[in-house]
Amino acid sequence: MNESLEQLSTNVRRKIVAPLDRLGSAIRRRVLFEGAALCFGGLVALCTVQFVLDRILALGFGPRVALLAIVLGVVVHQFGRLVIRPFRRRIDVNEVAAVVERKHRAYADRIVSAVAFATGSAINPHRNSPALVAELFRESLATFEGIRFDQILERTQFRRRLALAMATLLAATAAFSLMPGLMSVYLQRNWLLRDTPWPVTTRIVAEGFSESGHLRWPIGDELRIVARALEGRPSRLLAEFELASGARSERDMDRLGEDRFILDFGSLTQAMRFRFVVDQWGVDDRTEWYTVDAVIRPSIRSARVEIVPPAYSEQAPFVLEASQSTADVLRGSAVRIEAVANKPLARAVLKSRSDDQPVATVNLTEGTSLEARFEPERRATYYFDLLDMDGLDDRSPVTFSINPTADSPPKVRMTMPGVGEMVVSGAQLPIRVECEDNLGIESVELVQVVRPNGKDISNSETAESLPRFTARQTRYEVRHELPLAPLTLSPGDQITLYARGRDYQPPTPVANPDASRDATVTPGEHSDATDPAAAANLGESVRYTLRVVTAEELLAELGRRENEWRREFEQIIKAQEQLNRRVMDLRDVAGADALSAERSLRYGQEARTQRQQINRVRTVARQFQQIFDELDINGLATPQVRRRLQNGVLAPLRSLATSEIGEAAELLERLRDAFDDETSRAVEAAQTRIIRSMYTILADMLKWEGYNEAIALLREVVRLQQEVNEDTKLTLDREIERLFGGEGHSTTLPAGKE
């Protein structure tokens, strides 16, 4: 019995336990393969998620580290659970037998029990029945021969997991084959944790920037950013800015055509950098950074303008104030400009703003020091045209306005008080000359131009220096007496007198120096006008043209003028008498209150009328003074004429104008303010004295007029007697020649004396 049981046990171990053991090894290998397939599929799935997230969101370093840790954690956990743990576990044959029993319920645990007794794990000689064990062995051997292991191993799940492993492997292989660049970037970014950028579908570059992405731009200039899409056509493009101050901003760019975008940034105030952002689904694409270096434009930091006046002016050089950029300088002055630039320069040129043409060579020292010398010829604004090492110029240059002004010729004034248009050949002309010049006078002359019988002749101009003149003085004044007798003038001649002053300015050529020389000015007029044809350094006074006449002609003219103004004085007397009558009539007006206002108004009117008489009397006095002066200048004022004109006419007229008429007007104004009899009587007495004085003056005028007429008649008689004497002498000479001269001799008489 025991032997039989031992054989059965050996058969069970050979026919049942050994196959089950082999089945357990197969199951273990399949579990390990399926676990590895699941881990590989999970890894590929997680890598796909990792790839998609980073590609869409362009994760930063931190998120990529975290995501890699998650992927590795999940994969390691699954690998340990699905591969490491099954690998480390040994499958017992009893467990395999239990698996077989679960697949074949009809065996009623015979296989499990037989394996247990055969392996000795369930045989106990003291408790188990050998007969029953042997019977169990025989039934198990009979039953186990009909079991198929291929029914026990599940092939469908194995095939699915095998297909999953193959699919993920093919997908990974295809990805690396079709997108090696993207896969390389993915591995570098997510597994090697490098900051390798994802390749973009568009390529955007900024125009005008260097290859290194830098641009030097002037502070204060308007900056326009132009982007060009070399690859791709983004529908929207933005520019992301980061200023040197740390401020950040983002602005939309405007499309210009199909592949260009522009953005007017505005005035640049500081350095900055920017990059382009391509708007797309997920995370926007960003280009590399472009840097804008803010630089200042070249400009003049300080300037010194020195003016060197011309040598003839004897003025010292002077420097303009720092805040002064405009200067009037003498023509011929030299200008020296020293300036300092704010940065090294490549070039500097001094130009005129009117035509933008260079006017002087600029000496550039150490790149920042400038010096220019020139002599301005006309009014202009000058500036330095600067160019720095970056090729930038000065958009707001400092200007210097220089106005060369001609040295004004001397101002010359000449007057001849009391001289009329007519003079006699022996007159003594009073002349007053004033001359001034800001830089000094070189000479002052009195010029005389004689025209015999009013006709121009060559070399008729003579000039004589005036006395008491000192060179270089800036103001000169003299009173001079000019006798006409040395000039041997004859009636009918004309003489023109004027003063001429010259300064030290070098003379300039004159196109027509004889133009405007014959301008005739009424004697007594005064003018500061300068002859436009004169040289730049020559100043002339107004010209006085006088006509030489005989004493008789002059006396006749003066008599005519005296008669004219005597009649004007008679009108003044008549007006004074009418005024006196109106004032006397006002005294007879009743003093009722109703009439007081009207009487006051009329007194005020008469007071104004009385004062108007003063100006009329002064005018008559001036005219008689002029007549007297002309008589005196021409040597025709005899002692008797002096007494009558000065004592009988001029002195009383001045007394009337300065005191008597004014006193009467003041009395009338007092009556306008408050009427009283005493003042009224004083007005009547004053006006009576005025009328009496006026008639006395008129009587002297008439006496003087009669005296002049008598003198004129006497002069006419003397002239006629001289003509009779000349005629008698000529007649005697003719008779003597006729009697003693002989044949062939003839005597020619003057025209009109035949």
Secondary structure, DSSP 8 states (H G I E B T S, - for coil): -HHHHHHHHHHHIIIIIHHHHHHHHHHHHHHHHHHHHHHHHHHHHHHHHHHHHHHHH---HHHHHHHHHHHHHHHHHHHIIIIIHHHH----HHHHHHHHHHH-GGGTTHHHHHHHHHTTSS--TTTS-HHHHHHHHHHHHHHHTT--HHHHS-HHHHHHHHHHHHHHHHHHHHHHHH-HHHHHHHHHHHTS--------S-EEEETT--TTSEEEEETTSEEEEEEEEEES--S-EEEEEEETTS-EEEEE-EEETTTEEEEEEEE--S-EEEEEEE--SSS-EE---EEEEEE----EEEEEEEEE--GGGT---EE--TT--EEEEETT-EEEEEEEESS-EEEEEEEETTTTEEEE-EEEETTTEEEEEE---S-EEEEEEEEETTS-B-SS--EEEEEEE-----EEEEE-TT--SEE-TT-EEEEEEEEE-SS-EEEEEEEEEEEGGG---TT-EEEEE-SS--TT-SEEEEEEEEESGGGT--TT-EEEEEEEEEESS-----S-TTTTTT--B-TT-------TTS-TTEEE---EEEEE--HHHHHHHHHHHHHHHHHHHHHHHHHHHHHHHHHHHHHTS---HHHHHHHHHHHHHHHHHHHHHHHHHHHHHHHHHHHHHHHHHTT---HHHHIIIIIIIIHHHHHIIIIIHHHHHHHHHHHHHS--HHHHHHHHHHHHHHHHHHHHHHHHHHHHHHHHHHHHHHHHHHHHHHHHHHHHHHHHHHHHHHHHS-TT------TT--
